[in-house]
Amino acid sequence: MILEVTGLKKYFDTPAGIVHSVDGVSFKLAKGETLGLVGESGCGKTTTGRTIIRLYEPDGGRIIFDGQDITRKSSRDMLPFRKRMQMIFQDPYASLNPRMTAGDIIREPMIIHGLPKDEHTDRVSHLLRLVGLNSEQAGRYPHEFSGGQRQRIGIARALAVEPEMIVCDEPVSALDVSIQAQIVNMLEDLQKSLGLSYLFIAHDLSMIRHISTRVAVMYLGRIVELSGSDELYSRPMHPYTVSLLSAVPIPDPDKSDMRKLVALKGEVPSALNPPSGCNFRTRCPEAKPECSHLTPELEDKGNGHYCACPFV
Amino acid sequence: MNDEILSVDGLHASYFTTKGEVRAVDGVTFSVRRGEVLGIAGESGSGKSAAMLSVMGLSGSAGKVTAGRITFRGHEVTSSTIKELRGKSISMIFQDPMTSLNPVLSVGWQLGEVLRRHKWQGDTRSRCVEMLERVGIVPAAERLGHYPHEFSGGQRQRIMTAMAVICNPELLIADEPTTALDVTVQAQILAMMRELREASGMSMILITHDLGVLAGEADRILIMYGGRIMEEGTRREIFYSTAHPYTKGLLRSLPNPERPRERLTPIDGQPPDLLSPPKGCPYVRRCPQAMRICLGHRPETFTLSGTHKYSCWLGVKG
């Protein structure tokens, strides 16, 4: 295991009250594996990713990276771990400094982590070629690249210090369909050649299915279902997963006409004041009176298929 | 024939920037029939939004229609007549429900403004209540007094839709109406739009990059690239008898649920630079089947059926 997260909590104190963004999330990530983290806006998937690499301070739970507890490490003690865990961001426009050249952007983590200076330039050229750009482009500024090319620069930056795990936060959502496939293929190739582990955060369920070995579905700060990706998509158990999958548009007219839509009532409740017990019960088509006072835990329903609902 | 409510013939539109002329729409011809949903698919910069903004006369100060003819119900649309039609007979909704509503005015006021502007002949308030109920915002009478920040993203898109259809338009142009929304909310909004269409018989142009949405919603589909229409057909023709290499490439680049872990087939290269577009086919540099003729000569349009056409030199071979 490269990563083990247990009971992770992250709350934000706002003028309106305490937002329960991540409310007891547990999962493991094996070396070389891709775990997909999927859910709708506000479910806490991005906050989970950021808390794991300690961009946010956790309010509860434990984060074990390669056998070592990093939950409370000081920023100085975190530095060697930060080299081993990197992040790729969603927005290829906002995540690159417009005043730095592509080469300087990729070089920056090498400076921070004290890689030998005489290797920097060669390494920048190598990384640019690795992500499908060429070394002559090192002197160009972000605005001279297209969206897909900028995302390649962001990936080269994440790879600069040879990490073992990368948190990919919606890395292709801002890109056009034809470019998404280019970047996803590249991430898969890099994973194979460099032995990387990915936590892949996205809201696009078909892309998550394609790239992930296992998938965790989040709703309102909690994981409601976690299983192997084929198993999850062919036999979803949790009522939320069932309705989520039924809402994904299918690019095939006949299949689209034939499918049954399991519509959900209403909207996602506020994370300021989540419902008691099972927090999905206010929208659940199967809700029972007892759901208001028992908090469902993820339990193994067989074949490593975990579901947080005692009634399935 | 007179089934056609909107027809656009040879539309060219450009944006004039400091770097030069961007040919956003480069000779686009299509029509919309009464009661149908015409889907327009394309990636960023394909000209799908620019074409619709040109139709609506909303291209802004830098944008200009340089050639072409637009007719609505048989009458030519000009820069003066569009002002009469806009918001009444033809309306448009945009991608971002967060920025399309005025944050300092109640939604009731904003809905009523559309009616006042178009000199609605009935009771304004009761019409606003009726429309909010039809888009599923309840209790409508109470919600009229609320401000945009008191609604979720999905609710705001419902309100935008109510505003767009409050004068019973004959054509609704929806530009990426669900792109900013989550899938479960998207499904709710698409279902609501379907109900509104079934009740009123209005036509709709649905612009999206999501081929899955079009497979479910559109009667006919246009595939755009580099400011031009690459392929046009019924939704079955586009998905099951795909003719253009670009459309094929788009469909192949999507993950296939039947073969979940299979490597994706991307379209190589980058979209064309519209400041200096290729002389021939805009897709030539990314097309796996490109021929010499594609570089220098703009492809002709070949007809496959009464509804299915594509612009590609491969059509010569038949």
Interface residues (C-beta under 8 A of the other chain):
Chain A: E40 S41 S146 G147 G148 Q149 D176 V177 S178 I179 Q180 A181 Q182 V184 N185 E188 H203 L205 S206 M207 R209 H210 S229 D230 Y233 S243 L244 S246 A247 V248 P249 I250 P251 D252 P253 S256 D257 L261 A263 L264 E267
Chain B: E43 S44 S152 G153 G154 Q155 D182 V183 T184 V185 Q186 A187 Q188 A191 H209 D210 L211 G212 V213 L214 A215 G216 R235 R236 F239 Y240 G249 L250 L251 S253 L254 P255 P257 P260 R261 R263 L264 T265 P266 I267 D268 Q270 P271 R286
